[in-house]
Amino acid sequence: MAKRLPPLNPLRAFEATARHASLTKAAAELNVTHGAISHQIKALEQSLGVKLFERAGQRVKLTPHGAELLPAVSTAFDGIAAATQRMTRPASTGALSVSCVPALLLLWMIPRLGSFTSQYPDIRLTLIPSNDARDVRAPHIDICVHYGDGSWTDCWMRKWSGLELFPVVSPTLINNRPIRTVRDLADHVFLHGDDGREWHTWLAAADALDLERGRRHHLGDARMASEAAVHGHGVALGDTVTASGLLARGLLVAPFSLSVPAVDDFYVVCRNEMRSAPIVQLFIDWLFAEKEQADGRADAPVAGRIGIRRKRPALRVIGAKTAP
């Protein structure tokens, strides 16, 4: 591949001349003579076998061949400049943009933000509540902490945490409308933070799928479902990461001992070229260190008071036909 690339200096002369539409201005920018720029462009044209510029009075303009080459050359030089800037950016100063799952950002990361700020007071954070896969490739975002199945491609990623799901409810609501068995959930509103898959998984494990037909609200994400539960609007599904602080402060309680694995996991994800940036590595290290400390502290017990025997999967009889 390298043997098919034109020399670097003629490419620099071509890009600067095209940007300024002037040999003189390109020469001034690159700190060389007008004749040197002209020589480099002629060498590039001979190498490619095409004409790249046409004279237009005192200025030059691109030929169709030059117009085709310029975007690729400009993008390449911009990428090199950006990578150099990231590599030389100090690790403990500057700006860092983070896209994070809304529930994780509000309920886990922001309460711990003081730890990061005290260690790195000269880093300016921009925190964006989002789980949009497009953020991974967005040029204005440095790093993502997202919920998913790890299927992002052409990027760096590392699993940050798995999580277990379990019902949570406000103490006031459960005192006014007791939950003594799983059947008592029929008297409550189900608060969904997704399309219903997570409650379906938990109810299936509790052998109570018929309760899915009960009253329910869909609130868009886990953060909103948890907030609705805190205000006594129904029963939500909490998880072992984001609900721990709400349980520890007594804003929510977990009435059942049964928990089920979530459909997906939390991942730290970023573009490949960002992985080597010192400031990004610093934030990744902080994230994993804080998670390890939180796991060690065990802020609040997750297990509830009411025990439920997990439903065993039905045995399949060899040779028997199954429904499609």
C-alpha positions as CSV (number, residue, x, y, z in Angstrom):
1,M,0.0,0.0,0.0
2,A,2.8,2.4,0.9
3,K,4.5,2.0,-2.5
4,R,1.4,3.2,-4.3
5,L,1.2,6.5,-2.3
6,P,2.6,9.7,-3.7
7,P,5.5,11.4,-1.8
8,L,4.4,13.4,1.3
9,N,6.0,16.8,0.5
10,P,4.3,17.1,-2.9
11,L,1.0,16.2,-1.3
12,R,1.5,19.0,1.3
13,A,2.3,21.4,-1.5
14,F,-0.8,20.3,-3.4
15,E,-3.2,20.6,-0.4
16,A,-1.9,24.1,0.7
17,T,-2.1,25.4,-2.9
18,A,-5.6,24.1,-3.3
19,R,-6.7,25.5,0.0
20,H,-5.3,29.0,-0.8
21,A,-5.8,28.8,-4.6
22,S,-2.4,30.4,-4.7
23,L,1.2,29.2,-5.1
24,T,2.5,32.2,-3.3
25,K,0.3,31.8,-0.2
26,A,1.1,28.0,-0.1
27,A,4.8,28.8,-0.2
28,A,4.4,31.3,2.7
29,E,2.5,28.8,4.8
30,L,5.1,26.0,4.3
31,N,8.0,28.4,4.6
32,V,9.5,27.5,1.2
33,T,9.9,29.4,-2.1
34,H,7.4,29.9,-4.8
35,G,9.6,27.8,-7.1
36,A,9.8,25.0,-4.6
37,I,6.0,24.7,-4.5
38,S,5.7,24.8,-8.3
39,H,8.4,22.0,-8.5
40,Q,6.6,19.8,-5.9
41,I,3.2,20.1,-7.7
42,K,4.9,19.3,-11.1
43,A,6.5,16.2,-9.5
44,L,3.1,15.1,-8.1
45,E,1.4,15.6,-11.5
46,Q,4.1,13.5,-13.1
47,S,3.8,10.8,-10.5
48,L,0.0,10.6,-11.0
49,G,0.1,11.2,-14.8
50,V,-2.7,13.9,-14.6
51,K,-2.9,17.7,-14.4
52,L,-4.1,19.0,-11.0
53,F,-4.2,22.8,-11.5
54,E,-5.0,25.3,-14.1
55,R,-3.9,28.9,-14.2
56,A,-6.7,31.5,-13.6
57,G,-4.9,34.9,-13.7
58,Q,-2.9,35.4,-10.6
59,R,-4.6,32.4,-9.0
60,V,-4.9,28.7,-9.7
61,K,-7.9,26.4,-9.7
62,L,-8.3,22.7,-9.5
63,T,-8.9,20.5,-12.5
64,P,-11.4,17.7,-12.2
65,H,-8.6,15.3,-11.2
66,G,-7.4,17.8,-8.6
67,A,-10.9,18.2,-7.2
68,E,-11.2,14.4,-6.9
69,L,-7.9,14.1,-5.0
70,L,-8.3,17.0,-2.6
71,P,-10.9,15.6,-0.2
72,A,-8.9,12.5,0.5
73,V,-5.7,14.4,1.0
74,S,-7.3,17.0,3.3
75,T,-9.0,14.3,5.4
76,A,-5.7,12.5,5.8
77,F,-3.9,15.6,6.9
78,D,-6.7,16.6,9.3
79,G,-6.6,13.1,10.8
80,I,-2.9,13.2,11.3
81,A,-3.1,16.7,12.9
82,A,-6.0,15.6,15.2
83,A,-4.1,12.4,16.3
84,T,-1.0,14.4,17.0
85,Q,-3.0,16.9,19.1
86,R,-4.5,14.1,21.1
87,M,-1.2,12.3,21.7
88,T,0.4,15.5,23.0
89,R,-2.6,16.7,25.0
90,P,-1.7,16.6,28.7
91,A,-3.3,13.7,30.6
92,S,-4.6,15.7,33.6
93,T,-5.7,18.9,31.9
94,G,-8.1,19.9,29.1
95,A,-11.6,18.9,28.0
96,L,-13.2,15.5,27.9
97,S,-16.6,14.7,26.4
98,V,-18.4,11.6,27.8
99,S,-21.7,10.0,26.5
100,C,-23.3,7.9,29.2
101,V,-26.5,5.9,29.7
102,P,-28.9,8.3,31.4
103,A,-29.7,6.1,34.4
104,L,-26.0,5.3,35.0
105,L,-25.0,9.0,34.5
106,L,-27.6,10.3,37.0
107,L,-27.7,7.6,39.6
108,W,-24.1,6.3,39.6
109,M,-21.6,8.6,37.9
110,I,-22.8,12.0,39.1
111,P,-22.8,11.0,42.8
112,R,-19.2,10.0,42.4
113,L,-18.1,13.0,40.3
114,G,-16.5,14.7,43.3
115,S,-13.9,11.9,43.4
116,F,-12.9,12.6,39.8
117,T,-12.9,16.4,40.2
118,S,-10.7,16.2,43.4
119,Q,-8.1,14.1,41.6
120,Y,-8.1,16.0,38.3
121,P,-9.3,19.5,39.0
122,D,-8.0,20.8,35.6
123,I,-10.1,18.5,33.4
124,R,-13.3,20.0,32.1
125,L,-16.0,17.3,31.6
126,T,-19.0,17.5,29.2
127,L,-21.4,14.7,30.3
128,I,-24.1,13.8,27.7
129,P,-27.0,11.5,28.8
130,S,-27.4,9.2,25.8
131,N,-27.2,5.5,24.8
132,D,-27.2,6.3,21.0
133,A,-24.8,4.0,19.2
134,R,-23.9,6.9,16.8
135,D,-22.1,8.6,19.7
136,V,-19.3,6.1,19.4
137,R,-18.2,7.7,16.1
138,A,-19.3,11.3,16.8
139,P,-16.2,13.5,16.5
140,H,-17.3,15.7,19.5
141,I,-17.5,12.7,21.9
142,D,-14.3,11.2,23.3
143,I,-15.7,8.2,25.2
144,C,-19.0,6.4,25.7
145,V,-20.3,4.3,28.6
146,H,-23.2,2.5,27.0
147,Y,-25.6,-0.4,27.6
148,G,-25.5,-3.0,24.8
149,D,-24.5,-6.4,23.6
150,G,-21.0,-5.5,22.7
151,S,-21.7,-5.6,18.9
152,W,-20.1,-2.2,18.1
153,T,-17.6,-2.6,15.3
154,D,-14.3,-1.0,14.3
155,C,-13.8,0.6,17.8
156,W,-12.2,-0.2,21.2
157,M,-14.5,-1.5,23.9
158,R,-14.3,-3.2,27.3
159,K,-17.1,-4.6,29.4
160,W,-17.5,-2.5,32.5
161,S,-20.2,-4.3,34.4
162,G,-22.9,-6.9,34.1
163,L,-26.1,-6.3,36.1
164,E,-29.0,-8.1,37.7
165,L,-32.6,-6.9,37.6
166,F,-35.2,-6.9,40.4
167,P,-38.4,-5.1,41.3
168,V,-38.1,-1.9,43.4
169,V,-40.8,0.2,44.9
170,S,-41.1,3.2,47.2
171,P,-41.5,2.5,51.0
172,T,-44.6,4.7,51.1
173,L,-46.3,2.8,48.3
174,I,-45.6,-0.6,49.7
175,N,-46.8,0.5,53.2
176,N,-50.1,1.7,51.7
177,R,-50.5,-1.2,49.3
178,P,-48.5,-4.2,50.7
179,I,-46.6,-6.7,48.5
180,R,-46.5,-10.0,50.3
181,T,-46.3,-12.3,47.4
182,V,-45.6,-12.0,43.7
183,R,-49.4,-12.1,43.0
184,D,-49.8,-8.8,44.9
185,L,-48.0,-7.1,41.9
186,A,-51.4,-7.3,40.2
187,D,-52.5,-4.4,42.4
188,H,-49.7,-2.2,41.2
189,V,-48.7,-0.4,38.0
190,F,-45.7,-1.9,36.2
191,L,-43.2,0.8,35.2
192,H,-41.2,-0.1,32.1
193,G,-37.8,1.5,31.2
194,D,-37.7,-0.4,27.9
195,D,-40.0,-2.2,25.5
196,G,-41.1,-4.7,28.1
197,R,-38.5,-7.4,27.6
198,E,-36.9,-6.9,31.1
199,W,-40.2,-7.2,33.0
200,H,-41.0,-10.2,30.8
201,T,-37.7,-11.9,31.8
202,W,-38.3,-11.3,35.5
203,L,-42.0,-12.4,35.5
204,A,-41.0,-15.5,33.5
205,A,-38.5,-16.4,36.2
206,A,-41.1,-15.8,38.9
207,D,-43.7,-18.0,37.0
208,A,-46.0,-15.0,36.8
209,L,-46.2,-14.1,33.1
210,D,-50.0,-13.7,33.4
211,L,-49.3,-10.4,35.3
212,E,-48.0,-8.8,32.1
213,R,-51.6,-8.0,31.2
214,G,-51.9,-5.6,34.2
215,R,-51.6,-1.8,34.3
216,R,-48.4,-0.4,33.0
217,H,-46.5,2.7,32.0
218,H,-43.7,2.9,29.5
219,L,-41.3,5.7,30.5
220,G,-38.5,5.6,27.9
221,D,-35.5,4.6,30.0
222,A,-34.5,3.1,33.3
223,R,-33.8,6.5,34.8
224,M,-37.3,7.7,34.3
225,A,-38.8,4.4,35.5
226,S,-36.7,4.6,38.7
227,E,-37.8,8.2,39.3
228,A,-41.4,7.3,38.8
229,A,-41.0,4.5,41.4
230,V,-39.4,6.9,43.9
231,H,-42.5,9.1,43.6
232,G,-44.8,6.1,44.3
233,H,-46.3,5.7,40.8
234,G,-45.7,1.9,40.6
235,V,-43.1,-0.8,40.6
236,A,-40.0,-0.6,38.4
237,L,-37.1,-2.9,37.7
238,G,-34.0,-1.7,39.5
239,D,-30.5,-3.1,38.9
240,T,-27.5,-3.9,40.9
241,V,-25.5,-0.9,39.6
242,T,-27.9,2.1,39.3
243,A,-30.4,1.3,42.1
244,S,-27.8,0.7,44.9
245,G,-27.7,4.3,45.9
246,L,-31.5,4.7,46.0
247,L,-31.8,1.5,48.1
248,A,-29.0,2.7,50.5
249,R,-30.8,6.0,51.0
250,G,-34.1,4.4,51.6
251,L,-35.8,6.0,48.6
252,L,-36.6,2.5,47.2
253,V,-36.9,-1.0,48.6
254,A,-36.6,-4.4,46.9
255,P,-39.5,-6.6,48.1
256,F,-38.3,-9.8,46.4
257,S,-35.2,-11.9,46.7
258,L,-35.4,-13.0,43.0
259,S,-33.1,-11.2,40.5
260,V,-32.4,-12.1,36.9
261,P,-29.5,-11.1,34.6
262,A,-30.1,-8.1,32.4
263,V,-30.4,-8.6,28.6
264,D,-27.2,-6.6,28.0
265,D,-24.2,-5.2,29.9
266,F,-22.5,-1.8,30.4
267,Y,-19.4,-1.2,28.2
268,V,-16.8,1.5,27.9
269,V,-16.5,2.2,24.1
270,C,-14.4,4.7,22.1
271,R,-13.0,5.2,18.6
272,N,-9.7,3.3,18.1
273,E,-7.7,6.5,17.7
274,M,-9.0,7.9,21.0
275,R,-7.9,4.9,23.0
276,S,-4.3,6.1,23.1
277,A,-5.1,9.6,24.2
278,P,-3.8,10.0,27.8
279,I,-6.8,11.9,29.1
280,V,-9.1,9.1,27.8
281,Q,-7.0,6.4,29.5
282,L,-7.1,8.4,32.7
283,F,-10.9,8.5,32.7
284,I,-11.2,4.8,31.8
285,D,-8.9,3.9,34.7
286,W,-11.0,6.1,37.1
287,L,-14.2,4.4,35.9
288,F,-13.0,0.9,36.6
289,A,-11.4,1.9,39.9
290,E,-14.6,3.5,41.1
291,K,-16.6,0.4,40.1
292,E,-14.2,-1.8,42.0
293,Q,-14.5,0.3,45.1
294,A,-18.4,0.4,44.8
295,D,-18.4,-3.4,44.5
296,G,-16.3,-3.7,47.7
297,R,-18.5,-1.3,49.7
298,A,-21.8,-3.0,48.9
299,D,-23.8,0.2,49.6
300,A,-27.1,-1.6,50.3
301,P,-28.3,-5.2,50.2
302,V,-30.2,-6.0,47.0
303,A,-32.0,-9.1,48.2
304,G,-35.6,-8.5,49.4
305,R,-37.7,-10.0,52.1
306,I,-39.9,-12.2,50.0
307,G,-38.3,-15.4,48.7
308,I,-39.4,-16.7,45.3
309,R,-38.3,-20.0,43.8
310,R,-37.0,-19.4,40.3
311,K,-39.1,-21.3,37.7
312,R,-37.2,-24.1,36.2
313,P,-37.2,-24.4,32.4
314,A,-39.5,-27.1,31.0
315,L,-37.7,-30.3,30.1
316,R,-37.7,-31.1,26.4
317,V,-38.6,-34.7,25.6
318,I,-36.3,-36.1,22.9
319,G,-38.2,-36.9,19.8
320,A,-41.2,-34.7,20.7
321,K,-42.3,-31.9,18.4
322,T,-42.1,-28.3,19.6
323,A,-44.4,-25.5,18.7
324,P,-42.9,-23.1,16.0
